[in-house]
Amino acid sequence: MINVIGVGIEGMKGLSEESLKKIENAMPEVKLEVKEDKKPAGDVWKGKGTVMVVDDDADSLLMTKKILAMAGYKVLSATDGLEAISVFEKHKDEIALVVMDYIMPRMRGNEAGAHMRLIKEEVNIIFLSGYYDIELHEVKVCHGEDCPGKAIVIEKPYKIDQFLQKVQETVKPEH
C-alpha cells in the first residue's frame, strides 16, 4: 500500500519558479510505504532519465514532480503549454519523456505536444486527463502516418505505482 501525505496549496498560479521551489522544499516529505508482496513487476522506483512535467494545477504539478523525483528521474517542469514548448526547446536532447495535463489554459496539451513533435518527432508523451471521454485519436500529435514517439493517455486520478509503470515503459531507453 502506498500512503502519500502532503498539504494542499491554494493560490499558487503566477508564482515564480523560485517561489514554487521554496514552497516545494517547505512541504512535508512524501512518505511512501510499499509492502513487498504488493510491488509491481519490475522496480518502478528505479527510474532513469529526464522527465518534463506540465500542469497548470500547482498541487498536481508539485505532487507529480515529487513522485518522479523519488522514483529516480530528473524532473523539469512548466505550468502551461506555451512555457512547456520553451523549456522543451532548451532541453530537447535530455528530455526522455513529457508528462502533460491535457486541459490547460493558453494552450492545450495536444497542441503543445504537436509543437514539441515538430522540434523532436520521437519525443514520448503521456497525457494526464480527468476527462474520461478523451480518446487517443483526439490527442494525435504526429504530423505524418508513422510517428516514432509514443503518446498515451492516463486518466486522473491514477495509482502511483501504475503511473510509474507507464512512465518506465514510455521513457526512451537511451536516457
C-alpha positions in Angstrom: 0.0 0.0 0.0 1.3 3.5 -0.8 0.4 6.3 1.5 1.0 9.8 0.3 1.0 12.5 2.9 1.1 16.1 1.8 -0.5 19.5 2.0 -2.9 21.4 -0.3 -1.6 24.7 -1.5 -4.0 27.4 -2.7 -3.4 30.4 -4.9 -0.1 29.4 -6.4 -0.8 30.4 -10.0 1.6 33.1 -11.2 4.3 32.4 -8.7 7.9 32.4 -9.9 9.8 29.1 -10.3 12.0 30.2 -7.3 8.9 30.8 -5.1 7.5 27.4 -6.2 10.8 25.7 -5.3 10.8 27.4 -1.8 7.2 26.2 -1.2 8.0 22.7 -2.5 11.1 22.5 -0.2 8.9 23.6 2.7 6.3 20.8 2.1 6.5 17.8 4.3 8.3 14.8 2.9 6.1 12.3 1.0 6.0 9.1 3.0 5.8 6.0 0.8 5.2 2.6 2.3 5.4 -0.3 -0.2 4.7 -3.8 1.0 7.0 -6.4 -0.6 4.1 -8.6 -1.8 2.4 -5.6 -3.5 5.3 -4.3 -5.6 4.5 -4.4 -9.3 6.7 -6.5 -11.7 9.9 -4.7 -12.2 11.1 -1.9 -9.9 9.2 1.3 -10.9 11.2 3.1 -8.2 14.4 2.9 -10.1 13.8 5.4 -12.9 16.5 6.9 -15.2 16.4 9.9 -17.4 14.8 13.4 -17.6 11.0 13.8 -17.5 9.3 17.2 -18.1 6.0 17.6 -16.2 3.5 20.2 -17.5 0.4 21.0 -15.4 -1.4 24.3 -14.7 -2.7 23.0 -11.4 0.1 23.7 -8.8 -0.9 20.8 -6.5 -0.8 18.3 -9.3 2.4 19.7 -10.6 4.2 19.5 -7.3 3.0 16.0 -6.4 3.9 14.6 -9.9 7.3 16.2 -9.7 7.9 14.7 -6.2 6.7 11.3 -7.2 9.0 11.2 -10.3 12.0 12.6 -8.4 11.5 10.0 -5.6 11.4 7.3 -8.4 14.9 8.5 -9.6 14.0 10.8 -12.5 15.5 14.2 -13.1 12.4 16.5 -13.4 11.9 19.7 -15.4 8.5 21.5 -15.2 6.3 24.0 -16.9 2.9 25.4 -15.9 1.2 25.6 -19.3 1.7 24.5 -22.9 3.5 27.7 -24.1 6.0 27.5 -21.3 6.4 23.8 -22.0 7.5 24.4 -25.6 10.1 26.9 -24.4 11.5 24.5 -21.8 11.4 21.7 -24.3 13.3 23.7 -26.9 16.1 24.4 -24.4 16.3 20.8 -23.1 15.1 18.7 -26.0 18.3 16.5 -26.1 18.0 15.4 -22.4 14.2 15.1 -22.1 13.2 11.4 -22.4 9.5 11.9 -21.7 6.9 14.6 -21.3 4.1 14.1 -18.8 1.5 16.7 -19.6 -2.0 17.7 -18.5 -4.4 17.6 -21.4 -6.6 20.6 -20.5 -4.7 23.8 -19.7 -5.2 27.5 -20.3 -3.3 29.3 -23.1 -2.5 26.0 -25.0 -3.9 22.5 -24.6 -1.6 19.6 -24.1 -2.2 18.1 -27.5 -1.3 21.4 -29.2 1.9 21.7 -27.1 2.7 18.1 -27.9 2.3 18.8 -31.7 4.8 21.7 -31.4 7.2 19.5 -29.5 7.0 16.9 -32.2 8.0 19.5 -34.7 11.1 20.1 -32.7 11.9 16.4 -31.9 9.5 14.0 -33.6 10.4 11.0 -31.5 9.5 12.5 -28.1 7.3 10.3 -26.0 4.3 12.0 -24.3 2.0 10.9 -21.5 -1.2 13.0 -21.4 -3.0 13.2 -18.0 -6.7 13.9 -18.0 -9.5 14.0 -15.6 -11.9 13.8 -18.5 -12.8 10.2 -19.2 -14.2 10.8 -22.7 -10.8 11.9 -24.3 -9.7 9.3 -26.8 -6.2 8.9 -28.0 -7.1 9.9 -31.6 -8.1 13.3 -30.1 -4.6 13.8 -28.8 -2.8 12.9 -32.0 0.4 14.9 -32.1 2.1 13.4 -35.2 2.2 15.2 -38.5 2.5 12.1 -40.6 1.3 8.5 -40.7 4.3 7.0 -38.9 5.1 8.5 -35.6 8.4 7.5 -33.9 7.3 8.7 -30.5 4.7 7.2 -28.2 1.6 9.1 -27.0 -0.7 7.7 -24.3 -3.5 9.0 -22.1 -3.7 8.2 -18.4 -6.9 9.1 -16.5 -6.7 11.1 -13.3 -6.7 10.2 -10.6 -4.2 7.5 -11.0 -2.4 5.0 -8.7 1.2 5.9 -8.2 2.7 2.5 -9.0 0.6 2.2 -12.2 1.6 5.7 -13.2 5.3 4.9 -12.6 5.0 1.7 -14.6 3.6 3.6 -17.6 6.4 6.2 -17.2 9.0 3.5 -17.1 7.5 1.8 -20.2 7.4 5.1 -22.1 10.8 6.6 -21.3 13.1 6.3 -24.2 15.6 3.5 -23.4 18.7 5.6 -24.3 18.1 8.0 -21.4 
